[in-house]
Amino acid sequence: MARVTVEDCIDKVDNRFDLVLLASHRARQVSQGALITVDRDNDKNPVVALREIADETLSPGDLKEDLIHSLQKHVEVDEPEPDPASLLAAEEVEETVIELASEPAPTEEEPVSFDRMSEDELLAGIEGLVPPEKSDDY
């Protein structure tokens, strides 16, 4: 049997680089146990993949989509939209939170006071400090 060539496949996939990507992806699928759509004829997986593309037993568009899907790390899942009743309840909670945030904070009855020290008391305190002992580490 004649071997498949790139020229056999280039009319199915316009770009040679895309052809290589698609054929290698398909060859990996075949090596992982995917069913082949042509006779193997003792061919290796890359040749089988090229023959599948050349014989149009697989769509290049489907292969490309499958390749893109296999390379994606994060696939977004469409989540169902919430029902209108829960949206109304969430708006009411948000309005309550905004109302509570706009109210002034309760004031404390006792004003906050800090210890006050005169300049003379501060100097006396500093003079009363004992210098650290000298050690061999310094």
Backbone as a chain_set.jsonl record, in Angstrom:
{"seq": "MARVTVEDCIDKVDNRFDLVLLASHRARQVSQGALITVDRDNDKNPVVALREIADETLSPGDLKEDLIHSLQKHVEVDEPEPDPASLLAAEEVEETVIELASEPAPTEEEPVSFDRMSEDELLAGIEGLVPPEKSDDY", "coords": {"N": [[0.845, -1.18, 0.0], [0.505, 2.23, -0.757], [2.169, 4.852, 0.911], [0.798, 7.493, 2.891], [0.962, 10.936, 2.093], [1.96, 14.328, 2.845], [0.92, 15.951, 0.912], [-1.399, 14.627, 0.212], [-3.027, 15.306, 2.283], [-3.05, 18.059, 2.475], [-4.977, 19.403, 1.02], [-7.171, 19.094, 2.59], [-6.572, 20.244, 5.045], [-5.469, 23.417, 5.236], [-3.102, 24.648, 6.218], [0.172, 23.587, 6.821], [1.336, 23.41, 9.334], [-0.86, 23.371, 11.04], [-1.874, 20.957, 10.191], [0.09, 19.179, 11.109], [-0.226, 19.538, 13.872], [-2.871, 18.629, 14.237], [-2.721, 15.974, 13.277], [-0.821, 14.881, 15.029], [-2.17, 15.138, 17.444], [-4.342, 13.44, 16.959], [-2.937, 11.031, 16.61], [-1.991, 10.67, 19.201], [-4.423, 10.253, 20.485], [-5.168, 7.822, 19.303], [-3.135, 6.196, 20.269], [-3.849, 6.158, 22.895], [-6.009, 4.557, 22.877], [-8.247, 5.168, 21.317], [-10.778, 4.477, 18.889], [-9.946, 3.569, 15.569], [-10.624, 4.825, 12.261], [-9.97, 3.856, 9.82], [-8.427, 1.142, 7.985], [-5.744, -0.441, 9.671], [-3.421, -1.639, 8.511], [-0.839, -2.399, 9.327], [0.367, 0.008, 9.946], [1.928, 2.75, 11.664], [0.823, 4.856, 14.424], [0.946, 7.754, 13.78], [0.853, 7.649, 10.945], [-1.575, 6.402, 10.532], [-3.237, 8.384, 11.565], [-2.788, 10.472, 9.718], [-3.779, 9.21, 7.415], [-6.46, 8.98, 8.102], [-7.195, 11.663, 8.113], [-6.671, 12.323, 5.428], [-8.453, 10.624, 4.056], [-10.774, 11.708, 4.873], [-12.302, 10.654, 6.953], [-12.434, 11.625, 9.402], [-13.37, 14.8, 10.609], [-11.529, 17.733, 10.042], [-12.21, 20.073, 11.404], [-13.579, 19.118, 13.675], [-11.491, 17.711, 14.874], [-9.794, 19.848, 15.444], [-11.309, 21.331, 17.301], [-11.436, 19.427, 19.35], [-8.735, 19.246, 19.983], [-8.237, 21.835, 20.951], [-9.944, 21.811, 23.163], [-8.665, 19.841, 24.683], [-6.381, 21.152, 25.46], [-7.175, 23.147, 27.125], [-7.118, 24.555, 30.34], [-8.954, 25.531, 32.167], [-12.308, 25.16, 32.131], [-15.201, 26.82, 31.484], [-18.335, 26.547, 33.046], [-21.675, 26.684, 32.271], [-23.848, 28.097, 34.477], [-27.059, 27.723, 35.971], [-29.404, 30.403, 35.822], [-30.294, 32.451, 38.627], [-33.484, 32.32, 40.337], [-36.11, 34.818, 40.078], [-37.229, 35.467, 42.587], [-35.268, 34.988, 44.538], [-33.446, 36.91, 43.767], [-34.819, 39.287, 44.397], [-34.965, 39.029, 47.182], [-32.257, 39.172, 47.801], [-31.715, 41.804, 47.034], [-33.217, 43.205, 48.942], [-31.87, 42.545, 51.291], [-29.43, 43.748, 50.747], [-30.203, 46.459, 50.674], [-30.922, 46.815, 53.357], [-28.455, 46.459, 54.594], [-27.086, 48.66, 53.57], [-28.585, 50.736, 54.714], [-28.051, 50.312, 57.447], [-25.322, 50.796, 57.444], [-25.226, 53.481, 56.875], [-26.127, 54.752, 59.141], [-25.151, 56.662, 62.0], [-22.373, 55.765, 64.082], [-22.712, 54.393, 67.354], [-22.049, 56.528, 70.131], [-19.558, 56.567, 72.659], [-19.991, 56.864, 76.154], [-17.999, 57.705, 77.929], [-15.272, 59.769, 77.402], [-12.301, 59.108, 75.537], [-9.18, 58.975, 77.106], [-5.772, 59.894, 77.267], [-2.663, 59.074, 78.83], [-0.999, 61.735, 80.28], [2.079, 63.461, 80.309], [4.448, 65.523, 81.745], [7.131, 67.599, 80.507], [9.308, 67.647, 82.233], [8.859, 65.385, 83.808], [9.214, 63.451, 81.887], [11.945, 63.757, 81.211], [13.094, 63.097, 83.689], [12.354, 60.444, 83.845], [13.798, 59.375, 81.725], [16.422, 59.827, 82.545], [16.53, 58.104, 84.656], [16.771, 55.646, 83.553], [18.626, 52.662, 83.185], [21.7, 52.036, 81.654], [22.36, 49.478, 79.2], [24.209, 46.525, 80.053], [27.617, 46.087, 79.166], [28.765, 43.785, 76.768], [30.648, 41.047, 75.337], [29.681, 40.508, 72.863], [29.12, 42.773, 71.368]], "CA": [[0.0, 0.0, 0.0], [1.274, 3.469, -0.841], [2.122, 5.653, 2.129], [0.124, 8.774, 2.781], [1.901, 12.056, 2.096], [1.395, 15.596, 3.274], [0.148, 16.482, -0.212], [-2.717, 14.005, 0.261], [-3.804, 15.907, 3.368], [-2.993, 19.515, 2.472], [-6.211, 19.961, 0.495], [-8.167, 19.019, 3.664], [-6.122, 21.218, 6.045], [-4.685, 24.351, 4.422], [-1.816, 24.992, 6.806], [0.95, 22.387, 7.163], [1.554, 23.384, 10.778], [-2.117, 22.879, 11.614], [-1.95, 19.53, 9.857], [0.97, 18.467, 12.044], [-0.861, 19.566, 15.194], [-4.056, 17.759, 14.246], [-2.313, 14.577, 13.127], [-0.161, 14.42, 16.261], [-3.216, 14.987, 18.455], [-5.08, 12.213, 16.638], [-2.054, 9.896, 16.882], [-2.02, 10.469, 20.657], [-5.712, 9.638, 20.819], [-5.129, 6.421, 18.884], [-2.245, 5.462, 21.18], [-4.545, 6.025, 24.172], [-7.066, 3.571, 22.752], [-9.397, 5.597, 20.51], [-11.04, 3.621, 17.738], [-9.514, 4.145, 14.301], [-11.7, 4.788, 11.269], [-9.434, 3.254, 8.584], [-7.676, -0.087, 8.26], [-4.412, -0.124, 10.17], [-2.434, -2.114, 7.533], [0.477, -2.439, 9.962], [0.921, 1.367, 9.994], [2.058, 3.347, 12.999], [-0.253, 5.788, 14.754], [0.941, 8.992, 12.991], [0.436, 7.366, 9.576], [-3.015, 6.155, 10.608], [-3.887, 9.682, 11.746], [-2.74, 11.173, 8.428], [-4.697, 8.535, 6.493], [-7.818, 9.35, 8.497], [-7.423, 13.031, 7.637], [-6.686, 12.311, 3.958], [-9.673, 9.947, 3.607], [-11.882, 12.488, 5.427], [-13.144, 9.896, 7.879], [-12.542, 12.536, 10.548], [-13.447, 16.199, 10.2], [-10.463, 18.556, 10.63], [-12.804, 21.009, 12.362], [-13.816, 18.398, 14.929], [-10.179, 17.453, 15.484], [-9.278, 21.107, 15.983], [-12.069, 21.616, 18.521], [-11.011, 18.471, 20.369], [-7.381, 19.649, 20.389], [-8.368, 23.034, 21.79], [-10.538, 21.389, 24.435], [-7.684, 19.083, 25.463], [-5.343, 22.063, 25.954], [-7.738, 24.102, 28.072], [-6.929, 24.233, 31.75], [-10.165, 25.907, 32.894], [-13.473, 25.137, 31.264], [-16.316, 27.469, 32.157], [-19.571, 25.787, 33.032], [-22.842, 27.548, 32.367], [-24.649, 27.826, 35.658], [-28.417, 28.221, 35.773], [-29.66, 31.722, 36.379], [-31.122, 32.369, 39.838], [-34.878, 32.698, 40.125], [-36.342, 36.227, 40.437], [-37.557, 35.626, 44.007], [-34.03, 35.086, 45.311], [-32.833, 38.199, 43.444], [-35.511, 40.307, 45.182], [-34.552, 38.867, 48.575], [-30.885, 39.656, 47.911], [-31.764, 43.263, 46.97], [-33.719, 43.691, 50.221], [-30.786, 42.401, 52.257], [-28.431, 44.766, 50.421], [-30.731, 47.747, 51.11], [-30.836, 46.84, 54.814], [-27.045, 46.647, 54.944], [-26.743, 50.051, 53.252], [-29.215, 51.577, 55.722], [-27.307, 50.168, 58.695], [-24.003, 51.407, 57.29], [-25.341, 54.937, 56.814], [-26.436, 55.27, 60.467], [-23.926, 57.001, 62.746], [-21.962, 54.789, 65.084], [-23.062, 54.836, 68.71], [-20.94, 57.194, 70.824], [-19.285, 56.069, 74.013], [-20.317, 57.901, 77.131], [-16.767, 58.206, 78.521], [-14.293, 60.131, 76.377], [-11.033, 58.406, 75.626], [-8.125, 59.862, 77.607], [-4.435, 59.353, 77.203], [-1.819, 59.523, 79.928], [-0.256, 62.955, 79.969], [3.322, 63.54, 81.062], [5.116, 66.807, 81.503], [8.483, 67.463, 79.961], [10.211, 67.356, 83.347], [8.658, 63.99, 84.172], [9.815, 62.64, 80.835], [13.409, 63.808, 81.389], [13.433, 62.345, 84.893], [12.214, 59.03, 83.52], [14.9, 58.971, 80.846], [17.648, 59.803, 83.354], [16.473, 56.97, 85.566], [17.022, 54.402, 82.838], [19.942, 52.068, 83.378], [22.248, 51.607, 80.359], [22.582, 48.037, 79.153], [25.555, 46.101, 80.387], [28.474, 45.804, 78.009], [29.093, 42.368, 76.626], [31.635, 40.797, 74.304], [29.007, 40.325, 71.594], [29.069, 44.029, 70.621]], "C": [[0.884, 1.234, 0.0], [1.094, 4.254, 0.454], [1.405, 6.962, 1.861], [1.175, 9.876, 2.84], [1.177, 13.302, 2.569], [0.526, 16.184, 2.161], [-1.25, 15.867, -0.279], [-3.631, 14.705, 1.265], [-3.933, 17.422, 3.241], [-4.256, 20.143, 1.866], [-7.347, 19.89, 1.524], [-7.869, 20.045, 4.754], [-5.147, 22.143, 5.322], [-3.268, 24.579, 4.938], [-1.077, 23.724, 7.228], [1.175, 22.273, 8.67], [0.296, 22.905, 11.496], [-2.274, 21.381, 11.361], [-1.101, 18.702, 10.82], [0.342, 18.419, 13.428], [-2.044, 18.597, 15.264], [-3.678, 16.285, 14.154], [-1.638, 14.062, 14.4], [-1.182, 14.239, 17.377], [-4.0, 13.693, 18.222], [-4.231, 10.975, 16.913], [-1.999, 9.613, 18.39], [-3.326, 9.828, 21.094], [-5.715, 8.153, 20.477], [-4.252, 5.618, 19.843], [-2.883, 5.284, 22.562], [-5.768, 5.122, 24.083], [-8.277, 4.006, 21.975], [-9.548, 4.677, 19.306], [-10.604, 4.323, 16.456], [-10.591, 3.929, 13.254], [-11.233, 4.264, 9.919], [-8.737, 1.955, 8.967], [-6.254, 0.27, 8.662], [-3.324, -0.51, 9.165], [-0.999, -2.065, 8.067], [1.166, -1.063, 9.976], [1.008, 1.83, 11.439], [0.994, 4.423, 13.173], [-0.205, 7.104, 13.968], [0.484, 8.785, 11.549], [-1.068, 7.101, 9.536], [-3.76, 7.488, 10.735], [-3.893, 10.472, 10.443], [-3.688, 10.538, 7.415], [-6.148, 8.869, 6.818], [-8.157, 10.761, 8.006], [-7.542, 13.058, 6.12], [-7.971, 11.677, 3.424], [-10.942, 10.644, 4.08], [-12.831, 11.647, 6.258], [-13.315, 10.664, 9.188], [-12.562, 13.959, 10.016], [-12.289, 16.976, 10.835], [-11.0, 19.569, 11.643], [-13.067, 20.366, 13.709], [-12.514, 18.091, 15.64], [-9.617, 18.71, 16.128], [-9.988, 21.477, 17.276], [-11.645, 20.696, 19.66], [-9.612, 18.804, 20.879], [-7.439, 20.853, 21.31], [-8.929, 22.658, 23.153], [-9.528, 20.641, 25.307], [-6.598, 19.989, 26.051], [-5.863, 23.055, 26.981], [-7.535, 23.622, 29.493], [-8.212, 24.485, 32.546], [-11.316, 25.961, 31.905], [-14.628, 25.75, 32.037], [-17.573, 26.635, 31.979], [-20.715, 26.786, 33.16], [-23.658, 27.135, 33.57], [-26.051, 28.372, 35.421], [-28.592, 29.581, 36.439], [-30.535, 31.592, 37.62], [-32.546, 32.834, 39.543], [-35.108, 34.132, 40.619], [-36.635, 36.435, 41.922], [-36.289, 35.77, 44.84], [-33.302, 36.391, 45.008], [-33.479, 39.318, 44.248], [-35.09, 40.232, 46.647], [-33.137, 39.4, 48.766], [-30.845, 41.179, 47.853], [-32.24, 43.849, 48.292], [-32.645, 43.615, 51.29], [-29.74, 43.485, 52.012], [-28.91, 46.146, 50.87], [-30.647, 47.885, 52.622], [-29.4, 47.098, 55.26], [-26.631, 48.093, 54.683], [-27.348, 50.992, 54.287], [-28.451, 51.505, 57.037], [-25.947, 50.851, 58.611], [-24.092, 52.928, 57.298], [-25.683, 55.547, 58.17], [-25.14, 55.596, 61.198], [-23.636, 55.94, 63.81], [-22.336, 55.292, 66.462], [-21.836, 55.418, 69.412], [-20.789, 56.606, 72.209], [-19.531, 57.213, 74.983], [-19.066, 58.481, 77.752], [-15.801, 58.566, 77.406], [-12.985, 59.384, 76.617], [-9.975, 59.387, 76.099], [-6.799, 59.127, 77.542], [-3.655, 59.863, 78.395], [-1.026, 60.735, 79.465], [0.971, 63.016, 80.868], [3.97, 64.865, 80.716], [6.529, 66.538, 81.003], [9.482, 67.101, 81.069], [10.09, 65.89, 83.781], [9.287, 63.056, 83.142], [11.332, 62.613, 80.975], [13.838, 63.018, 82.613], [13.335, 60.853, 84.616], [13.364, 58.54, 82.654], [16.198, 58.878, 81.629], [17.676, 58.608, 84.281], [16.709, 55.632, 84.869], [18.448, 53.941, 83.056], [20.483, 51.652, 82.006], [22.48, 50.115, 80.369], [24.02, 47.712, 79.457], [26.345, 45.788, 79.121], [28.769, 44.313, 77.987], [30.082, 42.233, 75.488], [31.001, 40.649, 72.916], [29.006, 41.594, 70.74], [30.424, 44.545, 70.313]], "O": [[1.903, 1.271, 0.689], [0.001, 4.308, 1.017], [1.41, 7.472, 0.74], [2.166, 9.756, 3.561], [-0.048, 13.329, 2.68], [-0.481, 16.837, 2.434], [-2.183, 16.504, -0.767], [-4.853, 14.698, 1.117], [-4.832, 18.013, 3.839], [-4.573, 21.294, 2.167], [-8.373, 20.549, 1.356], [-8.783, 20.643, 5.321], [-4.105, 21.692, 4.846], [-2.334, 24.691, 4.144], [-1.645, 22.878, 7.92], [1.202, 21.17, 9.216], [0.376, 22.127, 12.447], [-2.751, 20.64, 12.22], [-1.531, 17.647, 11.286], [0.37, 17.38, 14.089], [-2.192, 17.846, 16.228], [-4.239, 15.446, 14.86], [-1.866, 12.921, 14.8], [-1.08, 13.301, 18.168], [-4.285, 12.949, 19.16], [-4.75, 9.971, 17.401], [-1.964, 8.454, 18.805], [-3.337, 8.962, 21.969], [-6.199, 7.327, 21.252], [-4.587, 4.486, 20.191], [-2.512, 4.38, 23.31], [-6.482, 4.931, 25.068], [-9.272, 3.282, 21.96], [-8.563, 4.163, 18.775], [-10.855, 5.514, 16.271], [-11.372, 2.981, 13.335], [-12.015, 4.229, 8.968], [-8.487, 1.704, 10.146], [-5.635, 1.162, 8.081], [-2.375, 0.254, 8.991], [-0.067, -1.729, 7.338], [2.393, -0.979, 10.014], [0.269, 1.37, 12.31], [0.351, 4.847, 12.212], [-1.259, 7.547, 13.512], [-0.196, 9.643, 10.987], [-1.752, 7.53, 8.607], [-4.789, 7.694, 10.092], [-4.906, 11.08, 10.099], [-4.331, 11.246, 6.64], [-6.971, 9.025, 5.915], [-9.269, 11.016, 7.543], [-8.414, 13.738, 5.579], [-8.521, 12.155, 2.432], [-12.05, 10.232, 3.737], [-14.036, 11.898, 6.269], [-14.22, 10.387, 9.974], [-11.842, 14.28, 9.07], [-12.086, 16.887, 12.046], [-10.327, 19.888, 12.623], [-12.82, 20.965, 14.755], [-12.431, 18.194, 16.863], [-9.039, 18.659, 17.214], [-9.346, 21.892, 18.241], [-11.51, 21.136, 20.801], [-9.334, 18.662, 22.07], [-6.763, 20.886, 22.338], [-8.444, 23.131, 24.18], [-9.532, 20.789, 26.529], [-5.964, 19.625, 27.041], [-5.075, 23.734, 27.639], [-7.749, 22.452, 29.814], [-8.523, 23.748, 33.481], [-11.283, 26.734, 30.948], [-14.996, 25.269, 33.109], [-17.835, 26.091, 30.906], [-20.715, 27.631, 34.055], [-24.103, 25.993, 33.682], [-26.211, 29.383, 34.738], [-28.0, 29.862, 37.481], [-31.414, 30.733, 37.674], [-32.784, 33.628, 38.633], [-34.377, 34.608, 41.488], [-36.314, 37.494, 42.461], [-36.243, 36.592, 45.754], [-32.616, 36.931, 45.876], [-32.781, 40.208, 44.734], [-34.88, 41.265, 47.283], [-32.846, 40.018, 49.791], [-30.034, 41.797, 48.544], [-31.727, 44.88, 48.727], [-32.521, 44.524, 52.111], [-29.222, 44.075, 52.96], [-28.116, 46.929, 51.391], [-30.332, 48.965, 53.122], [-29.161, 47.866, 56.192], [-25.907, 48.686, 55.483], [-26.695, 51.95, 54.7], [-28.228, 52.532, 57.678], [-25.473, 51.421, 59.594], [-23.136, 53.598, 57.687], [-25.542, 56.758, 58.337], [-24.142, 54.892, 61.041], [-24.545, 55.313, 64.354], [-22.285, 56.495, 66.716], [-20.732, 54.883, 69.307], [-21.762, 56.202, 72.845], [-19.303, 58.379, 74.663], [-19.059, 59.666, 78.084], [-15.536, 57.734, 76.538], [-12.622, 59.075, 77.753], [-9.869, 60.495, 75.573], [-6.719, 57.914, 77.736], [-3.936, 60.941, 78.917], [-0.453, 60.737, 78.375], [0.907, 62.665, 82.046], [4.029, 65.271, 79.556], [7.041, 65.42, 81.068], [10.404, 66.319, 80.836], [11.09, 65.239, 84.083], [9.824, 62.004, 83.488], [11.941, 61.549, 80.868], [14.859, 62.332, 82.571], [14.156, 60.079, 85.109], [13.848, 57.421, 82.829], [16.991, 57.962, 81.412], [18.753, 58.144, 84.654], [16.834, 54.601, 85.529], [19.371, 54.754, 83.105], [19.778, 50.971, 81.262], [22.766, 49.535, 81.417], [24.931, 48.49, 79.173], [25.8, 45.29, 78.136], [28.987, 43.676, 79.017], [30.33, 43.191, 74.756], [31.708, 40.665, 71.908], [28.902, 41.509, 69.516], [30.556, 45.597, 69.688]]}, "num_chains": 1, "name": "protein.A"}
